[in-house]
């Protein structure tokens, strides 16, 4: 599916930067690696292709790439929240069940703190949601 999605984007004249370190239950380390890649390439948007972890990663990367600190600084209960500077997010669901493609939530795990929590903010709603037929 990635090859198909990449071809569609390239054929439309869109440069593709591929972050291939998404893992189940994304960690703050994964998100930071993705955000650093996004910053280095000055990306305009983030696409989450896959299941819930891919979409949660895309949302958290979209925040960390455009805000001070890490995504962990923007958890739902913190005073500081993601702003409209958050990169646009496109969610491309290839699985059923998580619903992450239609929520304002990104779940991340902080392995150093041995804690799992969520960013929850209207700026995390995907700007577009697509599905790819196999």
N, CA, C and O atoms as CSV, one atom per row, in Angstrom:
chain,resi,resn,atom,element,x,y,z
A,1,UNK,N,N,0.812,-1.191,0.000
A,1,UNK,CA,C,0.000,0.000,0.000
A,1,UNK,C,C,0.859,1.260,0.000
A,1,UNK,O,O,0.507,2.269,-0.611
A,2,UNK,N,N,1.997,1.181,0.701
A,2,UNK,CA,C,2.871,2.357,0.724
A,2,UNK,C,C,3.331,2.707,-0.687
A,2,UNK,O,O,3.307,3.874,-1.077
A,3,UNK,N,N,3.747,1.705,-1.449
A,3,UNK,CA,C,4.223,1.969,-2.815
A,3,UNK,C,C,3.123,2.610,-3.657
A,3,UNK,O,O,3.382,3.528,-4.435
A,4,UNK,N,N,1.913,2.126,-3.500
A,4,UNK,CA,C,0.786,2.683,-4.254
A,4,UNK,C,C,0.520,4.134,-3.843
A,4,UNK,O,O,0.346,5.002,-4.699
A,5,UNK,N,N,0.488,4.392,-2.547
A,5,UNK,CA,C,0.243,5.755,-2.053
A,5,UNK,C,C,1.363,6.689,-2.499
A,5,UNK,O,O,1.105,7.818,-2.916
A,6,UNK,N,N,2.607,6.220,-2.411
A,6,UNK,CA,C,3.748,7.043,-2.818
A,6,UNK,C,C,3.654,7.394,-4.297
A,6,UNK,O,O,3.910,8.535,-4.680
A,7,UNK,N,N,3.296,6.438,-5.119
A,7,UNK,CA,C,3.167,6.696,-6.565
A,7,UNK,C,C,2.086,7.739,-6.832
A,7,UNK,O,O,2.282,8.632,-7.657
A,8,UNK,N,N,0.963,7.640,-6.156
A,8,UNK,CA,C,-0.124,8.610,-6.330
A,8,UNK,C,C,0.369,10.013,-5.995
A,8,UNK,O,O,0.091,10.963,-6.726
A,9,UNK,N,N,1.098,10.143,-4.896
A,9,UNK,CA,C,1.611,11.453,-4.476
A,9,UNK,C,C,2.652,11.988,-5.459
A,9,UNK,O,O,2.593,13.151,-5.861
A,10,UNK,N,N,3.593,11.149,-5.840
A,10,UNK,CA,C,4.645,11.580,-6.767
A,10,UNK,C,C,4.042,11.960,-8.119
A,10,UNK,O,O,4.442,12.956,-8.722
A,11,UNK,N,N,3.075,11.162,-8.595
A,11,UNK,CA,C,2.414,11.481,-9.861
A,11,UNK,C,C,1.680,12.823,-9.788
A,11,UNK,O,O,1.474,13.477,-10.810
A,12,UNK,N,N,1.289,13.229,-8.581
A,12,UNK,CA,C,0.618,14.517,-8.391
A,12,UNK,C,C,1.619,15.649,-8.158
A,12,UNK,O,O,1.226,16.788,-7.906
A,13,UNK,N,N,2.923,15.328,-8.245
A,13,UNK,CA,C,3.955,16.350,-8.076
A,13,UNK,C,C,4.290,16.654,-6.628
A,13,UNK,O,O,4.825,17.722,-6.330
A,14,UNK,N,N,3.985,15.737,-5.725
A,14,UNK,CA,C,4.247,15.942,-4.297
A,14,UNK,C,C,5.490,15.167,-3.897
A,14,UNK,O,O,5.587,13.966,-4.149
A,15,UNK,N,N,6.436,15.847,-3.277
A,15,UNK,CA,C,7.643,15.188,-2.779
A,15,UNK,C,C,7.286,14.365,-1.547
A,15,UNK,O,O,6.532,14.823,-0.689
A,16,UNK,N,N,7.820,13.167,-1.460
A,16,UNK,CA,C,7.514,12.257,-0.364
A,16,UNK,C,C,8.764,12.017,0.472
A,16,UNK,O,O,9.812,11.637,-0.048
A,17,UNK,N,N,8.637,12.246,1.775
A,17,UNK,CA,C,9.677,11.907,2.748
A,17,UNK,C,C,9.089,10.786,3.594
A,17,UNK,O,O,8.062,10.984,4.244
A,18,UNK,N,N,9.709,9.627,3.601
A,18,UNK,CA,C,9.154,8.450,4.277
A,18,UNK,C,C,9.790,8.243,5.643
A,18,UNK,O,O,11.001,8.048,5.749
A,19,UNK,N,N,8.969,8.286,6.687
A,19,UNK,CA,C,9.405,7.941,8.038
A,19,UNK,C,C,8.960,6.505,8.287
A,19,UNK,O,O,7.762,6.231,8.361
A,20,UNK,N,N,9.911,5.592,8.415
A,20,UNK,CA,C,9.587,4.173,8.518
A,20,UNK,C,C,9.867,3.569,9.892
A,20,UNK,O,O,10.125,2.370,10.008
A,21,UNK,N,N,9.816,4.398,10.929
A,21,UNK,CA,C,10.109,3.900,12.269
A,21,UNK,C,C,8.871,3.829,13.167
A,21,UNK,O,O,8.999,3.718,14.386
A,22,UNK,N,N,7.683,3.891,12.577
A,22,UNK,CA,C,6.462,3.759,13.376
A,22,UNK,C,C,6.401,2.349,13.935
A,22,UNK,O,O,6.708,1.378,13.243
A,23,UNK,N,N,6.008,2.251,15.172
A,23,UNK,CA,C,5.881,0.948,15.823
A,23,UNK,C,C,4.552,0.902,16.566
A,23,UNK,O,O,3.965,1.946,16.848
A,24,UNK,N,N,4.074,-0.293,16.884
A,24,UNK,CA,C,2.870,-0.369,17.720
A,24,UNK,C,C,3.118,0.362,19.038
A,24,UNK,O,O,4.208,0.286,19.604
A,25,UNK,N,N,2.114,1.058,19.512
A,25,UNK,CA,C,2.256,1.865,20.719
A,25,UNK,C,C,3.434,2.830,20.569
A,25,UNK,O,O,4.466,2.649,21.216
A,26,UNK,N,N,3.288,3.848,19.724
A,26,UNK,CA,C,4.403,4.750,19.429
A,26,UNK,C,C,5.004,5.356,20.700
A,26,UNK,O,O,4.292,5.704,21.642
A,27,UNK,N,N,6.308,5.470,20.696
A,27,UNK,CA,C,7.011,6.019,21.852
A,27,UNK,C,C,7.418,7.467,21.586
A,27,UNK,O,O,7.447,7.925,20.443
A,28,UNK,N,N,7.724,8.160,22.650
A,28,UNK,CA,C,8.178,9.538,22.502
A,28,UNK,C,C,9.465,9.586,21.689
A,28,UNK,O,O,9.699,10.554,20.965
A,29,UNK,N,N,10.301,8.563,21.794
A,29,UNK,CA,C,11.531,8.519,20.996
A,29,UNK,C,C,11.209,8.419,19.507
A,29,UNK,O,O,11.833,9.093,18.687
A,30,UNK,N,N,10.225,7.570,19.155
A,30,UNK,CA,C,9.808,7.454,17.754
A,30,UNK,C,C,9.273,8.776,17.228
A,30,UNK,O,O,9.597,9.192,16.116
A,31,UNK,N,N,8.450,9.430,18.038
A,31,UNK,CA,C,7.842,10.687,17.618
A,31,UNK,C,C,8.928,11.746,17.406
A,31,UNK,O,O,8.883,12.494,16.430
A,32,UNK,N,N,9.890,11.808,18.309
A,32,UNK,CA,C,10.977,12.779,18.157
A,32,UNK,C,C,11.761,12.512,16.879
A,32,UNK,O,O,12.113,13.451,16.165
A,33,UNK,N,N,12.039,11.248,16.582
A,33,UNK,CA,C,12.754,10.915,15.337
A,33,UNK,C,C,11.949,11.376,14.124
A,33,UNK,O,O,12.515,11.936,13.185
A,34,UNK,N,N,10.658,11.152,14.134
A,34,UNK,CA,C,9.809,11.592,13.030
A,34,UNK,C,C,9.730,13.100,12.927
A,34,UNK,O,O,9.756,13.652,11.827
A,35,UNK,N,N,9.635,13.771,14.063
A,35,UNK,CA,C,9.571,15.236,14.070
A,35,UNK,C,C,10.877,15.840,13.572
A,35,UNK,O,O,10.862,16.843,12.857
A,36,UNK,N,N,12.005,15.242,13.940
A,36,UNK,CA,C,13.297,15.745,13.453
A,36,UNK,C,C,13.401,15.592,11.935
A,36,UNK,O,O,13.923,16.476,11.255
A,37,UNK,N,N,12.908,14.481,11.409
A,37,UNK,CA,C,12.898,14.275,9.961
A,37,UNK,C,C,12.002,15.319,9.290
A,37,UNK,O,O,12.375,15.901,8.271
A,38,UNK,N,N,10.833,15.547,9.861
A,38,UNK,CA,C,9.899,16.540,9.307
A,38,UNK,C,C,10.513,17.939,9.309
A,38,UNK,O,O,10.381,18.681,8.336
A,39,UNK,N,N,11.182,18.294,10.400
A,39,UNK,CA,C,11.823,19.615,10.475
A,39,UNK,C,C,12.964,19.728,9.466
A,39,UNK,O,O,13.100,20.747,8.788
A,40,UNK,N,N,13.780,18.682,9.369
A,40,UNK,CA,C,14.938,18.707,8.465
A,40,UNK,C,C,14.510,18.891,7.010
A,40,UNK,O,O,15.218,19.525,6.227
A,41,UNK,N,N,13.363,18.341,6.654
A,41,UNK,CA,C,12.890,18.417,5.269
A,41,UNK,C,C,11.815,19.482,5.073
A,41,UNK,O,O,11.261,19.628,3.983
A,42,UNK,N,N,11.529,20.225,6.146
A,42,UNK,CA,C,10.530,21.312,6.083
A,42,UNK,C,C,9.230,20.830,5.444
A,42,UNK,O,O,8.726,21.429,4.494
A,43,UNK,N,N,8.697,19.731,5.988
A,43,UNK,CA,C,7.476,19.161,5.424
A,43,UNK,C,C,6.285,20.095,5.636
A,43,UNK,O,O,6.246,20.875,6.587
A,44,UNK,N,N,5.324,19.995,4.731
A,44,UNK,CA,C,4.117,20.822,4.769
A,44,UNK,C,C,2.944,20.112,5.414
A,44,UNK,O,O,2.004,20.759,5.876
A,45,UNK,N,N,2.989,18.793,5.449
A,45,UNK,CA,C,1.906,18.006,6.034
A,45,UNK,C,C,2.449,16.645,6.428
A,45,UNK,O,O,3.531,16.242,6.001
A,46,UNK,N,N,1.677,15.941,7.254
A,46,UNK,CA,C,2.055,14.602,7.691
A,46,UNK,C,C,0.913,13.657,7.314
A,46,UNK,O,O,-0.258,13.946,7.558
A,47,UNK,N,N,1.278,12.532,6.719
A,47,UNK,CA,C,0.290,11.522,6.347
A,47,UNK,C,C,0.522,10.293,7.207
A,47,UNK,O,O,1.628,9.757,7.259
A,48,UNK,N,N,-0.518,9.859,7.873
A,48,UNK,CA,C,-0.485,8.601,8.615
A,48,UNK,C,C,-1.129,7.528,7.768
A,48,UNK,O,O,-2.334,7.582,7.522
A,49,UNK,N,N,-0.354,6.549,7.313
A,49,UNK,CA,C,-0.840,5.479,6.445
A,49,UNK,C,C,-0.748,4.171,7.213
A,49,UNK,O,O,0.348,3.739,7.570
A,50,UNK,N,N,-1.873,3.542,7.470
A,50,UNK,CA,C,-1.869,2.272,8.186
A,50,UNK,C,C,-2.973,2.215,9.213
A,50,UNK,O,O,-4.105,2.627,8.959
A,51,UNK,N,N,-2.628,1.699,10.380
A,51,UNK,CA,C,-3.587,1.563,11.467
A,51,UNK,C,C,-3.443,2.672,12.490
A,51,UNK,O,O,-2.865,3.722,12.209
A,52,UNK,N,N,-3.965,2.433,13.660
A,52,UNK,CA,C,-4.006,3.441,14.709
A,52,UNK,C,C,-2.644,3.986,15.107
A,52,UNK,O,O,-2.512,5.187,15.340
A,53,UNK,N,N,-1.641,3.144,15.191
A,53,UNK,CA,C,-0.311,3.612,15.592
A,53,UNK,C,C,0.288,4.556,14.559
A,53,UNK,O,O,0.955,5.526,14.918
A,54,UNK,N,N,0.052,4.277,13.272
A,54,UNK,CA,C,0.548,5.173,12.221
A,54,UNK,C,C,-0.132,6.532,12.308
A,54,UNK,O,O,0.510,7.570,12.148
A,55,UNK,N,N,-1.434,6.515,12.563
A,55,UNK,CA,C,-2.161,7.784,12.639
A,55,UNK,C,C,-1.830,8.551,13.917
A,55,UNK,O,O,-1.697,9.775,13.888
A,56,UNK,N,N,-1.694,7.837,15.046
A,56,UNK,CA,C,-1.289,8.501,16.282
A,56,UNK,C,C,0.101,9.115,16.118
A,56,UNK,O,O,0.351,10.228,16.580
A,57,UNK,N,N,0.995,8.389,15.464
A,57,UNK,CA,C,2.344,8.912,15.220
A,57,UNK,C,C,2.285,10.168,14.365
A,57,UNK,O,O,2.944,11.162,14.669
A,58,UNK,N,N,1.498,10.127,13.298
A,58,UNK,CA,C,1.383,11.292,12.412
A,58,UNK,C,C,0.903,12.515,13.183
A,58,UNK,O,O,1.436,13.611,13.010
A,59,UNK,N,N,-0.096,12.329,14.026
A,59,UNK,CA,C,-0.648,13.448,14.806
A,59,UNK,C,C,0.407,14.015,15.758
A,59,UNK,O,O,0.603,15.229,15.819
A,60,UNK,N,N,1.081,13.142,16.494
A,60,UNK,CA,C,2.084,13.601,17.456
A,60,UNK,C,C,3.277,14.243,16.751
A,60,UNK,O,O,3.820,15.234,17.241
A,61,UNK,N,N,3.688,13.699,15.616
A,61,UNK,CA,C,4.782,14.292,14.833
A,61,UNK,C,C,4.367,15.673,14.349
A,61,UNK,O,O,5.168,16.607,14.384
A,62,UNK,N,N,3.127,15.813,13.897
A,62,UNK,CA,C,2.627,17.107,13.414
A,62,UNK,C,C,2.696,18.174,14.498
A,62,UNK,O,O,2.890,19.352,14.200
A,63,UNK,N,N,2.538,17.765,15.760
A,63,UNK,CA,C,2.654,18.702,16.884
A,63,UNK,C,C,4.121,18.988,17.188
A,63,UNK,O,O,4.532,20.147,17.239
A,64,UNK,N,N,4.899,17.948,17.388
A,64,UNK,CA,C,6.293,18.135,17.822
A,64,UNK,C,C,7.136,18.857,16.776
A,64,UNK,O,O,8.064,19.585,17.128
A,65,UNK,N,N,6.827,18.666,15.503
A,65,UNK,CA,C,7.599,19.319,14.442
A,65,UNK,C,C,7.377,20.824,14.397
A,65,UNK,O,O,8.149,21.547,13.768
A,66,UNK,N,N,6.324,21.299,15.061
A,66,UNK,CA,C,5.958,22.718,14.952
A,66,UNK,C,C,5.875,23.443,16.287
A,66,UNK,O,O,5.524,24.623,16.327
A,67,UNK,N,N,6.191,22.763,17.372
A,67,UNK,CA,C,6.087,23.352,18.709
A,67,UNK,C,C,7.383,23.124,19.491
A,67,UNK,O,O,8.166,22.227,19.179
A,68,UNK,N,N,7.585,23.941,20.491
A,68,UNK,CA,C,8.742,23.770,21.376
A,68,UNK,C,C,8.608,22.482,22.172
A,68,UNK,O,O,7.494,22.042,22.456
A,69,UNK,N,N,9.730,21.875,22.534
A,69,UNK,CA,C,9.716,20.676,23.368
A,69,UNK,C,C,9.327,19.446,22.590
A,69,UNK,O,O,9.567,19.352,21.386
A,70,UNK,N,N,8.722,18.503,23.287
A,70,UNK,CA,C,8.304,17.242,22.663
A,70,UNK,C,C,6.787,17.112,22.723
A,70,UNK,O,O,6.103,17.912,23.362
A,71,UNK,N,N,6.284,16.103,22.054
A,71,UNK,CA,C,4.836,15.873,22.091
A,71,UNK,C,C,4.352,15.633,23.514
A,71,UNK,O,O,3.210,15.954,23.845
A,72,UNK,N,N,5.205,15.077,24.350
A,72,UNK,CA,C,4.841,14.772,25.741
A,72,UNK,C,C,4.498,16.048,26.520
A,72,UNK,O,O,3.773,15.992,27.514
A,73,UNK,N,N,5.005,17.174,26.080
A,73,UNK,CA,C,4.709,18.455,26.734
A,73,UNK,C,C,3.294,18.942,26.444
A,73,UNK,O,O,2.854,19.935,27.024
A,74,UNK,N,N,2.569,18.250,25.545
A,74,UNK,CA,C,1.263,18.714,25.087
A,74,UNK,C,C,0.152,17.704,25.393
A,74,UNK,O,O,-0.866,17.667,24.702
A,75,UNK,N,N,0.354,16.890,26.429
A,75,UNK,CA,C,-0.675,15.922,26.812
A,75,UNK,C,C,-1.967,16.641,27.185
A,75,UNK,O,O,-1.954,17.825,27.521
A,76,UNK,N,N,-3.065,15.925,27.124
A,76,UNK,CA,C,-4.391,16.528,27.281
A,76,UNK,C,C,-4.580,17.304,28.583
A,76,UNK,O,O,-5.385,18.235,28.619
A,77,UNK,N,N,-3.873,16.955,29.640
A,77,UNK,CA,C,-4.079,17.599,30.932
A,77,UNK,C,C,-3.103,18.743,31.205
A,77,UNK,O,O,-3.166,19.387,32.251
A,78,UNK,N,N,-2.220,18.982,30.271
A,78,UNK,CA,C,-1.237,20.053,30.459
A,78,UNK,C,C,-1.832,21.409,30.085
A,78,UNK,O,O,-2.764,21.504,29.287
A,79,UNK,N,N,-1.267,22.447,30.684
A,79,UNK,CA,C,-1.733,23.805,30.396
A,79,UNK,C,C,-1.428,24.208,28.954
A,79,UNK,O,O,-2.254,24.837,28.294
A,80,UNK,N,N,-0.243,23.845,28.469
A,80,UNK,CA,C,0.149,24.181,27.106
A,80,UNK,C,C,-0.428,23.146,26.149
A,80,UNK,O,O,-0.255,21.943,26.343
A,81,UNK,N,N,-1.113,23.622,25.117
A,81,UNK,CA,C,-1.777,22.748,24.153
A,81,UNK,C,C,-1.283,23.038,22.731
A,81,UNK,O,O,-0.773,24.124,22.456
A,82,UNK,N,N,-1.436,22.070,21.839
A,82,UNK,CA,C,-1.063,22.304,20.443
A,82,UNK,C,C,-1.874,23.462,19.855
A,82,UNK,O,O,-3.056,23.629,20.158
A,83,UNK,N,N,-1.222,24.246,19.022
A,83,UNK,CA,C,-1.869,25.406,18.409
A,83,UNK,C,C,-2.168,25.120,16.943
A,83,UNK,O,O,-1.946,24.018,16.439
A,84,UNK,N,N,-2.676,26.144,16.282
A,84,UNK,CA,C,-2.966,26.040,14.852
A,84,UNK,C,C,-1.691,25.885,14.022
A,84,UNK,O,O,-1.771,25.641,12.818
A,85,UNK,N,N,-0.508,26.024,14.650
A,85,UNK,CA,C,0.762,25.778,13.951
A,85,UNK,C,C,0.951,24.293,13.637
A,85,UNK,O,O,1.808,23.936,12.828
A,86,UNK,N,N,0.157,23.426,14.272
A,86,UNK,CA,C,0.256,21.988,14.024
A,86,UNK,C,C,0.151,21.725,12.527
A,86,UNK,O,O,-0.741,22.245,11.857
A,87,UNK,N,N,1.070,20.913,12.011
A,87,UNK,CA,C,1.042,20.587,10.576
A,87,UNK,C,C,-0.282,19.916,10.202
A,87,UNK,O,O,-0.856,19.187,11.010
A,88,UNK,N,N,-0.765,20.156,8.992
A,88,UNK,CA,C,-1.951,19.440,8.528
A,88,UNK,C,C,-1.693,17.936,8.543
A,88,UNK,O,O,-0.583,17.477,8.276
A,89,UNK,N,N,-2.726,17.191,8.857
A,89,UNK,CA,C,-2.628,15.741,8.982
A,89,UNK,C,C,-3.609,15.093,8.012
A,89,UNK,O,O,-4.775,15.481,7.941
A,90,UNK,N,N,-3.128,14.106,7.269
A,90,UNK,CA,C,-4.005,13.284,6.436
A,90,UNK,C,C,-3.925,11.866,6.984
A,90,UNK,O,O,-2.840,11.304,7.125
A,91,UNK,N,N,-5.077,11.300,7.288
A,91,UNK,CA,C,-5.138,9.936,7.810
A,91,UNK,C,C,-5.617,9.009,6.701
A,91,UNK,O,O,-6.683,9.213,6.122
A,92,UNK,N,N,-4.816,7.988,6.415
A,92,UNK,CA,C,-5.171,7.003,5.396
A,92,UNK,C,C,-5.267,5.655,6.093
A,92,UNK,O,O,-4.257,5.013,6.384
A,93,UNK,N,N,-6.486,5.246,6.350
A,93,UNK,CA,C,-6.728,4.025,7.109
A,93,UNK,C,C,-6.631,2.802,6.215
A,93,UNK,O,O,-7.231,2.753,5.141
A,94,UNK,N,N,-5.870,1.816,6.669
A,94,UNK,CA,C,-5.766,0.544,5.950
A,94,UNK,C,C,-6.266,-0.608,6.820
A,94,UNK,O,O,-6.197,-1.771,6.422
A,95,UNK,N,N,-6.767,-0.276,8.005
A,95,UNK,CA,C,-7.301,-1.293,8.916
A,95,UNK,C,C,-8.658,-0.817,9.413
A,95,UNK,O,O,-9.053,0.325,9.177
A,96,UNK,N,N,-9.354,-1.685,10.090
A,96,UNK,CA,C,-10.622,-1.278,10.693
A,96,UNK,C,C,-10.517,-1.448,12.202
A,96,UNK,O,O,-9.809,-2.324,12.698
A,97,UNK,N,N,-11.228,-0.603,12.913
A,97,UNK,CA,C,-11.311,-0.835,14.346
A,97,UNK,C,C,-10.788,0.248,15.249
A,97,UNK,O,O,-11.362,0.458,16.317
A,98,UNK,N,N,-9.731,0.952,14.887
A,98,UNK,CA,C,-9.167,1.900,15.842
A,98,UNK,C,C,-9.949,3.197,15.903
A,98,UNK,O,O,-10.125,3.764,16.982
A,99,UNK,N,N,-10.415,3.668,14.777
A,99,UNK,CA,C,-11.125,4.942,14.729
A,99,UNK,C,C,-10.216,6.146,14.836
A,99,UNK,O,O,-10.701,7.278,14.839
A,100,UNK,N,N,-8.917,5.939,14.924
A,100,UNK,CA,C,-7.974,7.051,15.098
A,100,UNK,C,C,-8.047,8.053,13.957
A,100,UNK,O,O,-7.702,9.222,14.133
A,101,UNK,N,N,-8.493,7.604,12.791
A,101,UNK,CA,C,-8.551,8.494,11.643
A,101,UNK,C,C,-9.614,9.585,11.802
A,101,UNK,O,O,-9.611,10.552,11.040
A,102,UNK,N,N,-10.505,9.455,12.756
A,102,UNK,CA,C,-11.568,10.454,12.922
A,102,UNK,C,C,-11.585,11.075,14.320
A,102,UNK,O,O,-12.602,11.630,14.737
A,103,UNK,N,N,-10.483,10.988,15.035
A,103,UNK,CA,C,-10.450,11.568,16.381
A,103,UNK,C,C,-9.359,12.627,16.506
A,103,UNK,O,O,-8.488,12.754,15.645
A,104,UNK,N,N,-9.429,13.386,17.603
A,104,UNK,CA,C,-8.437,14.398,17.938
A,104,UNK,C,C,-7.466,13.865,18.995
A,104,UNK,O,O,-6.917,14.637,19.781
A,105,UNK,N,N,-7.259,12.569,19.011
A,105,UNK,CA,C,-6.437,11.905,20.030
A,105,UNK,C,C,-5.210,11.267,19.389
A,105,UNK,O,O,-5.285,10.707,18.295
A,106,UNK,N,N,-4.076,11.361,20.087
A,106,UNK,CA,C,-2.859,10.628,19.718
A,106,UNK,C,C,-2.297,10.012,20.996
A,106,UNK,O,O,-1.926,10.730,21.924
A,107,UNK,N,N,-2.236,8.706,21.043
A,107,UNK,CA,C,-1.723,7.996,22.217
A,107,UNK,C,C,-0.237,7.731,22.016
A,107,UNK,O,O,0.178,7.226,20.973
A,108,UNK,N,N,0.565,8.078,23.033
A,108,UNK,CA,C,2.013,7.859,22.974
A,108,UNK,C,C,2.494,7.262,24.292
A,108,UNK,O,O,1.865,7.424,25.337
A,109,UNK,N,N,3.628,6.567,24.210
A,109,UNK,CA,C,4.229,5.937,25.383
A,109,UNK,C,C,5.568,6.596,25.676
A,109,UNK,O,O,6.407,6.749,24.788
A,110,UNK,N,N,5.755,6.979,26.917
A,110,UNK,CA,C,7.030,7.519,27.373
A,110,UNK,C,C,7.751,6.393,28.098
A,110,UNK,O,O,7.438,6.086,29.249
A,111,UNK,N,N,8.724,5.774,27.419
A,111,UNK,CA,C,9.397,4.607,27.996
A,111,UNK,C,C,10.246,4.964,29.208
A,111,UNK,O,O,10.401,4.147,30.116
A,112,UNK,N,N,10.798,6.174,29.234
A,112,UNK,CA,C,11.611,6.579,30.391
A,112,UNK,C,C,10.763,6.682,31.646
A,112,UNK,O,O,11.200,6.297,32.731
A,113,UNK,N,N,9.543,7.204,31.501
A,113,UNK,CA,C,8.634,7.345,32.649
A,113,UNK,C,C,7.776,6.107,32.868
A,113,UNK,O,O,7.058,6.012,33.863
A,114,UNK,N,N,7.852,5.140,31.919
A,114,UNK,CA,C,6.998,3.956,31.955
A,114,UNK,C,C,5.537,4.379,32.092
A,114,UNK,O,O,4.821,3.940,32.991
A,115,UNK,N,N,5.119,5.254,31.162
A,115,UNK,CA,C,3.796,5.837,31.213
A,115,UNK,C,C,3.245,5.960,29.794
A,115,UNK,O,O,3.985,6.220,28.846
A,116,UNK,N,N,1.963,5.773,29.669
A,116,UNK,CA,C,1.288,5.923,28.380
A,116,UNK,C,C,0.177,6.939,28.576
A,116,UNK,O,O,-0.608,6.833,29.519
A,117,UNK,N,N,0.108,7.929,27.684
A,117,UNK,CA,C,-0.909,8.958,27.818
A,117,UNK,C,C,-1.299,9.460,26.435
A,117,UNK,O,O,-0.913,8.881,25.420
A,118,UNK,N,N,-2.075,10.552,26.408
A,118,UNK,CA,C,-2.606,11.004,25.123
A,118,UNK,C,C,-2.572,12.514,24.976
A,118,UNK,O,O,-2.746,13.266,25.935
A,119,UNK,N,N,-2.344,12.921,23.754
A,119,UNK,CA,C,-2.599,14.290,23.338
A,119,UNK,C,C,-4.062,14.298,22.911
A,119,UNK,O,O,-4.525,13.359,22.264
A,120,UNK,N,N,-4.781,15.340,23.264
A,120,UNK,CA,C,-6.206,15.431,22.933
A,120,UNK,C,C,-6.506,16.888,22.680
A,120,UNK,O,O,-6.566,17.693,23.610
A,121,UNK,N,N,-6.695,17.227,21.415
A,121,UNK,CA,C,-6.867,18.625,21.061
A,121,UNK,C,C,-7.522,18.721,19.687
A,121,UNK,O,O,-7.233,17.904,18.813
A,122,UNK,N,N,-8.400,19.703,19.478
A,122,UNK,CA,C,-9.043,19.848,18.166
A,122,UNK,C,C,-8.051,20.014,17.013
A,122,UNK,O,O,-8.375,19.674,15.875
A,123,UNK,N,N,-6.860,20.527,17.285
A,123,UNK,CA,C,-5.861,20.692,16.225
A,123,UNK,C,C,-5.303,19.357,15.733
A,123,UNK,O,O,-4.542,19.324,14.767
A,124,UNK,N,N,-5.675,18.258,16.390
A,124,UNK,CA,C,-5.206,16.937,15.975
A,124,UNK,C,C,-6.197,16.196,15.092
A,124,UNK,O,O,-5.894,15.109,14.599
A,125,UNK,N,N,-7.391,16.777,14.884
A,125,UNK,CA,C,-8.303,16.147,13.930
A,125,UNK,C,C,-7.630,16.130,12.564
A,125,UNK,O,O,-7.116,17.159,12.125
A,126,UNK,N,N,-7.620,14.990,11.880
A,126,UNK,CA,C,-7.065,14.983,10.528
A,126,UNK,C,C,-7.817,15.959,9.621
A,126,UNK,O,O,-9.033,16.121,9.733
A,127,UNK,N,N,-7.078,16.596,8.733
A,127,UNK,CA,C,-7.678,17.520,7.770
A,127,UNK,C,C,-8.401,16.771,6.662
A,127,UNK,O,O,-9.321,17.298,6.038
A,128,UNK,N,N,-7.976,15.543,6.427
A,128,UNK,CA,C,-8.629,14.686,5.437
A,128,UNK,C,C,-8.440,13.237,5.868
A,128,UNK,O,O,-7.431,12.871,6.470
A,129,UNK,N,N,-9.433,12.433,5.542
A,129,UNK,CA,C,-9.386,11.000,5.852
A,129,UNK,C,C,-9.673,10.244,4.559
A,129,UNK,O,O,-10.657,10.514,3.870
A,130,UNK,N,N,-8.798,9.295,4.245
A,130,UNK,CA,C,-8.930,8.504,3.026
A,130,UNK,C,C,-8.828,7.031,3.381
A,130,UNK,O,O,-8.327,6.664,4.444
A,131,UNK,N,N,-9.310,6.199,2.476
A,131,UNK,CA,C,-9.043,4.773,2.633
A,131,UNK,C,C,-8.566,4.258,1.283
A,131,UNK,O,O,-9.018,4.712,0.232
A,132,UNK,N,N,-7.669,3.326,1.331
A,132,UNK,CA,C,-7.106,2.727,0.112
A,132,UNK,C,C,-7.666,1.321,-0.013
A,132,UNK,O,O,-7.552,0.509,0.905
A,133,UNK,N,N,-8.267,1.044,-1.152
A,133,UNK,CA,C,-8.747,-0.310,-1.407
A,133,UNK,C,C,-7.570,-1.157,-1.872
A,133,UNK,O,O,-6.691,-0.699,-2.602
A,134,UNK,N,N,-7.584,-2.378,-1.435
A,134,UNK,CA,C,-6.495,-3.278,-1.858
A,134,UNK,C,C,-6.746,-3.833,-3.239
A,134,UNK,O,O,-5.935,-4.605,-3.751
